[in-house]
Amino acid sequence: MTTTTAPAPAASAAAPAAPPAPPAGRVNQKARTRAAIVRAVQDLARDGAEITMPSVARAALVSEATAYRYFPDLVSLLLESDLGVWPDPAEALAPVAASDDPVERVGYAAEVLFTGILARQSAVRAMIAASVTRPDVAAQRPGHRFALIDHALAPLASPNPEAGAGPEVLAQLKRDLAVVMSAEALFVLTDLCRLPPADAIASAVHTARTLTAAALRRP
């Protein structure tokens, strides 16, 4: 009887070759362009100039379309430009590190926050304007106030009843301070009450100190 030999299986198709890596020069150019766009935001903020995608593109010497290729919207660009600009809370509050007085610590934290806001107010205003009507985006806003508040009130988290505060009191105080230690509160004083910057900061710091003292019933 004649036997037939099964045909050999066809050779499997070769795996597709990986796409070639982009030239190093192109990668470096993209990194330089991205850095230039971020730096343009920081320069505009330092100069107090209006921050929009067109103004950033002009300052970075790129087209607006190029800016949008790197950052889909102004909020994402502002977030990246904010990285590393603000000091660490422990560093910022170093002058009151030895104090366990929450009123003094909160007052100093508020002054740091408000001074920083005014120094970068065009970027802060741009962030508020770009996110105020978009709750999903508003949640991405930097939370510098929360980090400063937490650090300022850290001594109150002590388990010692004489030094600490109850968890409910502490949580409510943090929420209260989040309202008054804000760019919005400061801009009410500068824009609507027409206070000079130094007076606006002094007034806002006074409010934060008074609120803290009242919450803890301290003079």
N, C-alpha and C positions, 0 to 999 in steps of 0.2 A: 504494500500500500504506500502510495506516495504521500509524504507529509509536506506540509507547507510551513514555511518559516514566517512567523508574524513579522510584519514590517517593524523596523526599529522606530521607536518614538522620535518624533521630530524634535530637533534641538530647541530648547526653550529660547524665547526671544531675549536678546540681551537687554538688561535693565537700561532705561534711558540715562544718558550721561547727565550728570549734574550741571546746571547752568554755570558758566564761568563766573568766577568772583569778579566784582567790579574792580577796575584798576585802583590801586591805593591812592593815586592822585585825585580820583573822582570822589572817593570816600572822604579824603581830607578836605576837599573843596566843600562838600556838603556840610561837614562839621563846622568849617569856618563860616559858611553862610548862616547856619543855625545860630552860631555864637554871636554873629554880627547882629542878627535880628533881636536876640535877647538883650544884648548890650545896648542896642538902640532904645529899647524900652527903659532900661535902667538910667540911661543918660537923659531921656526925656523926663523921667520922674524926678531926677535930681535937679533938673532945670525948671521944674514946675510947668512944663509944656503939656498941651493936650495930647492924650494918648489914644489914637485910633489906629486901625490897620493901615490906612493910607499914610498917616504921619510917621508910623514906625517904618514902613517900607521906604519912605523918602529918606529918613535918617540912616537907615541901614544900606542905602544905595542899591536897593533891589526893587523889582516890580511888586505891586500889590499881589499879583497872582503867585509870585514866588513865595511871598510871606505866607499866603494861605496854603501853599503846598507843604510847608513845614508845620504850620499851626492851623487847625481847622477853624478856630474862632479866637476872638480876643481873650476870652477867659483862659483858655489853655496856654496862651502866650504869657499872660500876666502871671499865671501860677508858676510857670517855669522861671520867669524873671525874678520872682520873689524868693526863690530858693537861695538860702545862705545869706540873704540880705539882713535879716533880723538876728540879733544876738540870741544865744541860748539863754533861757530864763535864769539859770543859775548865774551865768556871767552877768546878765543885765542887772540882777538884784544883789550882786556881790557887795555893794556898799552897805546893805542892810542885812547881810547874812548873819551877823552876830545878834541881831535883834529878834526877840520872840513876840514883839508887839504887833499884832495883826493890823492895827490902824496905821502904824508907821510903814509897815511892809506894803500894804495895799496902796497907800498914798504914793510911795516911791514907784511901785509897779505901774500905777496909773500915769504918773509923770513920764515914765519911760515909753509907755504905749502911745500917749498922745503926742509926745515929741516926735516919735517915729512916724506916726500918721501924718503929721504936718510936713515932715521932711520928704515924704513920698506921696503927698496928697493927690497928685494928678493920677498916679497909678491906683490909689485907693478909690478915688472917685470913678475911675474908668471901670474898676471891678464891680463896684456897686451898681453903676448904670447898666453894665452888661449882664448882670445876674438878678437884679431886683424883680424882674417880671418872669423869671424862670426858676421856680423853686428847686427843680432838679439840679440846676447849675449852681444856685445859691449855696447849696450844701457843700460845694467844693471850695468855697472861699477859705482862705487861710484862717486858722484859729489862733492867732497870736495872743488874743486877749485871754483865752482859756488857759493857755500854758502859763501866762504870767499870773493869772488869778490863782491857779492851783499852787504855784510855787510860793506866792505871797502868803497863802493861807495854810501852808504845810504844817506850821507849828500847831494849828488847831486840830489836826488829825491825831494828836498825841492821845494815848489811852489814859493819861493822867487827867482826872476830872477837873482839876484846878487850871490846867494849861490848855485843855482841849475844848471842843464844842461838840454837842450832840450831832449825830449824822444828819438828822433832818434840818437842824439849824444851819449846819455847814452847807448842805446842798442848796438850801434856799438862798443863803447869802451868796453863793457862787452864781446862782441864776440872777439875783438882783444886780450883782456887779457886772454880769455879762451885758446887761441893758445899759448901764451908765458908763462903763468902760468900753466905748465903741466909737467907731468913726462917725456913725450917724449922730450920736449925742454931741460929739465935738463940733460937727458941721452945723448943728442947730445953733450952737453958741457963736460960731464965726459968721454963718450966712444969714441967720434970722435975727439973732440978738445983736449982730454987728460988733461983737467984741474983737479987739485985736488978738492975734494968736496967743501971746503970753497970758493975757487976761482970760482967754477961753480955756487954756490949759489949767490955770490956777482955779478957775471955777469948777471945772470938771473933776480935778483932783480933790477939791473940797467936798464935792458931792460923794465921791467914792469913800473918802475918809469918814464922812458923817454917816453914811449908810452902814459902814462896817461897825462903827462905834455903837450905833443904835441897835444893830442886830445882836451885838454882844453885850449891850448895856454897859458900855465903858465910856468914861468922859473923854 
